[in-house]
Amino acid sequence: MTSELIIDVREKEIAIALLEDKDLVEYQNEPRDASFSVGNIYLAKVKKIMPGLNASFVNVGYERDAFLHYLDLGIPYYSYERWLKQVTSDRKNLFPFDKASKMPDLPKEGSIANILTVGQDVLVQIVKEPISTKGPRLTGEISFAGRYLVLMPFGDKVSVSNKIKSGQERSRLKQMVHSIKPKNCGVIVRTVAEGLRIEDIQEDMSQLIGRWEDVQRRIQKATDRPQLVFEETSRAVAMLRDLFNPTYENVWVNDEAVYEEVKRYVEMIAPERASIVKLYNGKVPIFDNFNVTKQVKSGFGKTVNYKHGAYLIIEHTEAMHVVDVNSGNRSRGTNEQEANALDVNLGAADELARQLRLRDIGGIIIVDFIDMNLAEDRQMLYERMCKNMQKDRARHNILPLSKFGLMQITRQRVRPAMNVRVEETCPTCMGKGTIKSSLLFTDTLEQKIAYLTQKVGEKHFILYVHPYVASFINKGLWSIKRQWQLKYGSGIPFLAPSFDIVPSQDLAFLGYKFVNKNHEEIDMTQETDGE
């Protein structure tokens, strides 16, 4: 299996697609100014105590206060509380962390009303992003994830990933980490550390210690509450950190700044693989070039088609996700009914496992498979689903089919499920239902080009249109595109034109988008309304 990471950096958002053997398996899309990410650490204030819930609400700057349960305060809470007072009491001299006292562990059973007070400073980390009407979920047990290790201040253990089975290797890693870890810190050794030399582990440890030291300095100087004292790495780098492996063939980025950031990270963790990070400079949108746009359009939405006409219907409610498996127009011969049901269900299991990763669906998922009479077929379907979910990094649990033919799945939910709107609003009528003749569309585009070149003075731009429209404009030796370029461009044949027409699969049939030489979209809405 080969993997490619495609990073599409746009003016207001960044989208990341992970391809495995050219198939889209993970997709993330978020605003570039998004400030709430899992892993961010805040020095915040307690806003409200809720004894009935044995929890508190903490102000971390979000419109809804974040939720901190007593059990999420963390075992070393008393150590953090005392150390925090020592650090914030002296603005000039930073209190050395290795001299911090280890206090008794927080009892497993207790009341948060006896621990926290309104207005108290707490050091917290986001473990779950805001979902629906709920604010972020917090923990008081701080951790820093690296490529090979997870550093936990005020921890006292060195743990090794359960996926490393060799007892000898586990002992070697524990001994190695014990020899280099700082005082007052616990460490978790990640699966990818198996077989590594101490030099590699030491480098990762040094980076994590550097992050923690930076957090300590920010806490000491913090004057406002809430105060962001540690921001998780960008989504592109975080995804690389968690997923990077030798099967990666390419990491394509269409923005120079993000390209440099990603390349620096790869050079740091795997210098011999730095050449896989590549800057994309093509005129065609990067997602179109790698067939991501089409897979996004077909992979999201209520109905998802897979092999031989079968399809899934995926519905989201407040409490759970519900999936219905349908055989579509497949043959329903009496003699082949059981075989058809098994084949459709096995295909549904393959597609559903991909959909859970692709949409990042979490919580409770109920799947209504087609009824099967044979117990061995139901067992085969259960085993197929378990095998498919082995690639999923999120914690999950799968139950065998119930007597009603339902499969219950729970999957870790850290951020809201990805919901991409695949239906397109008509860009000409804006949903009213009537439009001008499509034959006049090229006249409209020419008016826009004339306005930009002759009135605005914008000579260098790209016009993105639907691929069908682009084919029509580019058709023939004396194409409409060539006429426009000569009329509004340089005006001299055989010289490079000052603007170009490029197909984009992301646009509706009569949609269009103007982008200047700095890759910034040119707003033509007012000019459209004035026609």
QUIGICOR-V335798 format. One record per pair of residues at least 12 apart in sequence whose ideal C-beta (glycine too) atoms are under 6 Angstrom apart, sorted by sequence separation. I is the first residue (numbers start at 1). J is the second residue. D is the distance in whole Angstrom. If there is no record, write none. Layout:
I,J,D
I,J,D
This chain:
16,28,5
46,58,6
47,59,5
56,68,5
127,139,5
386,398,6
485,497,4
5,18,6
160,173,5
385,398,6
397,410,5
15,29,4
44,58,5
45,59,6
55,69,4
124,138,4
125,139,5
215,229,5
263,277,4
4,19,5
44,59,6
215,230,5
262,277,5
311,326,5
396,411,4
44,60,5
54,70,5
124,140,6
158,174,5
173,189,5
3,20,5
83,100,5
125,142,5
310,327,5
311,328,5
327,344,5
394,411,5
395,412,4
13,31,5
14,32,6
42,60,5
47,65,5
310,328,5
382,400,5
394,412,4
1,20,6
13,32,6
158,177,5
309,328,4
1,21,6
158,178,6
259,279,5
309,329,4
481,501,5
82,103,6
309,330,6
176,198,5
180,202,6
308,330,6
79,102,6
325,348,4
378,401,5
79,103,4
345,369,5
78,103,4
176,201,6
180,205,6
251,276,6
345,370,6
236,262,6
250,276,5
251,277,5
252,278,5
254,280,4
344,370,6
182,209,6
163,191,4
237,265,5
248,276,6
250,278,6
252,280,5
473,501,5
77,106,4
157,186,5
158,187,5
159,188,5
160,189,5
161,190,6
341,370,4
75,105,5
154,184,6
155,185,6
156,186,6
161,191,4
164,194,5
75,106,6
155,186,2
341,372,5
470,501,6
153,185,6
254,286,4
73,106,6
470,503,4
151,185,6
152,186,4
310,344,5
371,405,5
342,377,5
349,384,5
353,388,3
357,392,6
449,484,6
453,488,4
345,381,5
349,385,5
353,389,5
369,405,6
467,503,4
310,347,6
149,187,6
150,188,4
346,384,6
350,388,6
368,406,6
442,480,6
460,498,5
461,499,5
462,500,5
463,501,5
464,502,5
84,123,6
349,388,6
449,488,5
459,498,5
307,347,5
321,361,5
366,406,6
367,407,4
462,502,5
464,504,4
306,347,5
466,507,5
70,112,4
148,190,5
80,123,6
466,509,5
148,192,6
320,364,4
321,365,5
322,366,5
323,367,5
324,368,5
325,369,5
365,409,4
148,193,4
306,351,4
325,370,6
320,366,6
364,410,6
465,512,5
362,411,5
464,513,4
362,412,6
363,413,5
362,413,3
463,514,6
148,201,6
461,514,6
462,515,5
149,204,5
461,516,5
56,112,6
148,204,5
361,417,5
147,204,5
151,208,4
360,417,6
460,517,4
54,112,5
146,204,5
359,417,5
360,418,5
153,212,6
299,358,6
359,418,5
56,116,5
51,113,5
146,208,5
77,140,5
49,113,5
144,208,5
74,140,4
72,139,5
73,140,4
74,141,3
144,211,5
66,135,5
441,510,6
46,116,5
65,135,5
66,136,4
67,137,5
68,138,4
64,135,4
46,118,6
66,138,5
62,135,6
45,119,6
46,120,5
79,154,4
448,524,6
451,527,6
44,122,6
76,154,4
43,123,6
44,124,6
427,508,5
42,124,6
428,510,5
427,510,6
41,125,5
100,184,6
424,508,4
427,511,4
98,183,4
40,126,5
38,126,6
36,129,6
147,241,6
300,420,4
301,422,4
147,269,5
300,422,5
296,420,6
297,422,5
94,220,5
87,219,5
87,220,5
61,226,5
60,226,5
59,226,6
43,219,6
43,222,5
45,225,5
44,226,4
42,226,5
43,227,5
42,228,6
43,229,5
41,229,5
41,230,4
40,231,6
40,232,5
39,232,3
37,232,5
28,235,6
293,505,4
293,506,5
288,505,5
284,502,6
283,502,5
285,504,5
16,236,6
16,239,6
7,236,5
3,247,5
2,247,6
3,248,5
4,249,6
9,254,6
1,247,6
4,250,5
5,251,5
6,252,5
7,253,5
9,255,3
2,249,5
9,258,5
24,295,4
17,292,5
8,286,5
8,287,5
6,290,5
131,416,5
6,292,6
128,414,5
129,415,4
25,354,6
26,357,5
27,358,6
25,357,5
38,414,6
11,520,6
